[in-house]
Amino acid sequence: MPIKFLVDFMLGKLAKQLRILGFDTEYIKPQASNNYNPLSLIKIAQHQERILLTRNTKLKDYSCVLFIESEKTKDQIRQIVNHFKIDKEIKAFSRCIVCNELLTPISKPAVKGKVPFYIFQTKDEFSFCPKCNKIYWQGSHLKDMQKRVRNISKK
């Protein structure tokens, strides 16, 4: 069964990076955090069979929690990948970074008028999120992101 994460409001950048790597990652947004006390996050994680990722020292002794040691996102990712030994489970660029839904391929004609003209003219492959309808394509930042993905489990 693939690993799933619940990320508390302190780690928003981490949640986005985990989604970029293709991990099922729910994120408790800062405004929603007012509705949760720390123990309710434990209950949510247990109920949804997720690992809670947090920097809250009060939660670090629970079995469903991984206490994140570093403040740097790159080190946080490395800690998670190495701790759970999930470097082989990375499926980069397969999830929506906004809502966590799995992306679906979409034909080029179907995105006409929905992406910038230059992008439509220069790109051939697109994906979209069936939940929030965001459209994705391989942008100029792709090579940098692919390099980061390759180096993720290196120390």
Secondary structure, 3 states (H helix, E strand, C coil): CCCEEEECHHHHHHHHHHHHCCCEEEECCHHHHCCCCHHHHHHHHHHCCCEEEECCHHHCCCCCEEECCCCCHHHHHHHHHHHHCCHHHCCCCCECCCCCCECEEECHHHHCCCCCHHHHHHCCCEEECCCCCCEEECCCCHHHHHHHHHCCCCC
